[in-house]
Amino acid sequence: MAENIYLFVPNIIGYVRILLALLSFWLMPHSPVGAITCYGISTLLDSVDGHAARLLDQCTRLGAMMDMLTDRCSTFCLMFTLCIFYPSYAFIFQVSAALDIASHWLHLHSVTLQGAGSHKQIDQGGNSILRYYYSNKVCPSPSGLNTPLPSVTPLSL
């Protein structure tokens, strides 16, 4: 009988992160301290879920995707709120959010086309900043994500 990956400890931590992020978004307009607390705990749990996944050998593609989506959505919602609080800086926040989404999408797309098992695997010929960022972790990269992604045929324009 197959294990239920939806109940893996790292994924449960991911669900808690999502709930805390949603709560922080709701609190942002009227309770900054509560919003910062929820957002901060959600961000701290971002590190905990990865460590738990490697420690418990519960690395899954679901967890990896949920982790990245939670990160991107949290950043985007924070930028929306900052645009409301600081309208004179809205353009800077909008560009930051767009760059965050676009750069992560492009990186994941290029990794998928290369057939790498994880977006965290950067070869020696790859971008040195990304390689430094993803290689300087306390724990080793997740072994469960080393299986190749399905091949994708690029669209010709």
Secondary structure as a PSIPRED ss2 file (coil, helix, strand):
# PSIPRED VFORMAT (PSIPRED V4.0)

   1 M C   1.000  0.000  0.000
   2 A C   1.000  0.000  0.000
   3 E C   1.000  0.000  0.000
   4 N C   1.000  0.000  0.000
   5 I H   0.000  1.000  0.000
   6 Y H   0.000  1.000  0.000
   7 L H   0.000  1.000  0.000
   8 F C   1.000  0.000  0.000
   9 V H   0.000  1.000  0.000
  10 P H   0.000  1.000  0.000
  11 N H   0.000  1.000  0.000
  12 I H   0.000  1.000  0.000
  13 I H   0.000  1.000  0.000
  14 G H   0.000  1.000  0.000
  15 Y H   0.000  1.000  0.000
  16 V H   0.000  1.000  0.000
  17 R H   0.000  1.000  0.000
  18 I H   0.000  1.000  0.000
  19 L H   0.000  1.000  0.000
  20 L H   0.000  1.000  0.000
  21 A H   0.000  1.000  0.000
  22 L H   0.000  1.000  0.000
  23 L H   0.000  1.000  0.000
  24 S H   0.000  1.000  0.000
  25 F H   0.000  1.000  0.000
  26 W H   0.000  1.000  0.000
  27 L H   0.000  1.000  0.000
  28 M C   1.000  0.000  0.000
  29 P C   1.000  0.000  0.000
  30 H C   1.000  0.000  0.000
  31 S C   1.000  0.000  0.000
  32 P H   0.000  1.000  0.000
  33 V H   0.000  1.000  0.000
  34 G H   0.000  1.000  0.000
  35 A H   0.000  1.000  0.000
  36 I H   0.000  1.000  0.000
  37 T H   0.000  1.000  0.000
  38 C H   0.000  1.000  0.000
  39 Y H   0.000  1.000  0.000
  40 G H   0.000  1.000  0.000
  41 I H   0.000  1.000  0.000
  42 S H   0.000  1.000  0.000
  43 T H   0.000  1.000  0.000
  44 L H   0.000  1.000  0.000
  45 L H   0.000  1.000  0.000
  46 D H   0.000  1.000  0.000
  47 S H   0.000  1.000  0.000
  48 V H   0.000  1.000  0.000
  49 D H   0.000  1.000  0.000
  50 G H   0.000  1.000  0.000
  51 H H   0.000  1.000  0.000
  52 A H   0.000  1.000  0.000
  53 A H   0.000  1.000  0.000
  54 R H   0.000  1.000  0.000
  55 L H   0.000  1.000  0.000
  56 L C   1.000  0.000  0.000
  57 D C   1.000  0.000  0.000
  58 Q C   1.000  0.000  0.000
  59 C C   1.000  0.000  0.000
  60 T C   1.000  0.000  0.000
  61 R H   0.000  1.000  0.000
  62 L H   0.000  1.000  0.000
  63 G H   0.000  1.000  0.000
  64 A H   0.000  1.000  0.000
  65 M H   0.000  1.000  0.000
  66 M H   0.000  1.000  0.000
  67 D H   0.000  1.000  0.000
  68 M H   0.000  1.000  0.000
  69 L H   0.000  1.000  0.000
  70 T H   0.000  1.000  0.000
  71 D H   0.000  1.000  0.000
  72 R H   0.000  1.000  0.000
  73 C H   0.000  1.000  0.000
  74 S H   0.000  1.000  0.000
  75 T H   0.000  1.000  0.000
  76 F H   0.000  1.000  0.000
  77 C H   0.000  1.000  0.000
  78 L H   0.000  1.000  0.000
  79 M H   0.000  1.000  0.000
  80 F H   0.000  1.000  0.000
  81 T H   0.000  1.000  0.000
  82 L H   0.000  1.000  0.000
  83 C H   0.000  1.000  0.000
  84 I H   0.000  1.000  0.000
  85 F H   0.000  1.000  0.000
  86 Y C   1.000  0.000  0.000
  87 P H   0.000  1.000  0.000
  88 S H   0.000  1.000  0.000
  89 Y H   0.000  1.000  0.000
  90 A H   0.000  1.000  0.000
  91 F H   0.000  1.000  0.000
  92 I H   0.000  1.000  0.000
  93 F H   0.000  1.000  0.000
  94 Q H   0.000  1.000  0.000
  95 V H   0.000  1.000  0.000
  96 S H   0.000  1.000  0.000
  97 A H   0.000  1.000  0.000
  98 A H   0.000  1.000  0.000
  99 L H   0.000  1.000  0.000
 100 D H   0.000  1.000  0.000
 101 I H   0.000  1.000  0.000
 102 A H   0.000  1.000  0.000
 103 S H   0.000  1.000  0.000
 104 H H   0.000  1.000  0.000
 105 W H   0.000  1.000  0.000
 106 L H   0.000  1.000  0.000
 107 H H   0.000  1.000  0.000
 108 L H   0.000  1.000  0.000
 109 H H   0.000  1.000  0.000
 110 S H   0.000  1.000  0.000
 111 V H   0.000  1.000  0.000
 112 T H   0.000  1.000  0.000
 113 L H   0.000  1.000  0.000
 114 Q H   0.000  1.000  0.000
 115 G C   1.000  0.000  0.000
 116 A C   1.000  0.000  0.000
 117 G C   1.000  0.000  0.000
 118 S C   1.000  0.000  0.000
 119 H C   1.000  0.000  0.000
 120 K C   1.000  0.000  0.000
 121 Q C   1.000  0.000  0.000
 122 I C   1.000  0.000  0.000
 123 D C   1.000  0.000  0.000
 124 Q C   1.000  0.000  0.000
 125 G C   1.000  0.000  0.000
 126 G C   1.000  0.000  0.000
 127 N C   1.000  0.000  0.000
 128 S H   0.000  1.000  0.000
 129 I H   0.000  1.000  0.000
 130 L H   0.000  1.000  0.000
 131 R H   0.000  1.000  0.000
 132 Y H   0.000  1.000  0.000
 133 Y H   0.000  1.000  0.000
 134 Y H   0.000  1.000  0.000
 135 S H   0.000  1.000  0.000
 136 N C   1.000  0.000  0.000
 137 K C   1.000  0.000  0.000
 138 V C   1.000  0.000  0.000
 139 C C   1.000  0.000  0.000
 140 P C   1.000  0.000  0.000
 141 S C   1.000  0.000  0.000
 142 P C   1.000  0.000  0.000
 143 S H   0.000  1.000  0.000
 144 G H   0.000  1.000  0.000
 145 L H   0.000  1.000  0.000
 146 N C   1.000  0.000  0.000
 147 T C   1.000  0.000  0.000
 148 P C   1.000  0.000  0.000
 149 L C   1.000  0.000  0.000
 150 P C   1.000  0.000  0.000
 151 S C   1.000  0.000  0.000
 152 V C   1.000  0.000  0.000
 153 T C   1.000  0.000  0.000
 154 P C   1.000  0.000  0.000
 155 L C   1.000  0.000  0.000
 156 S C   1.000  0.000  0.000
 157 L C   1.000  0.000  0.000
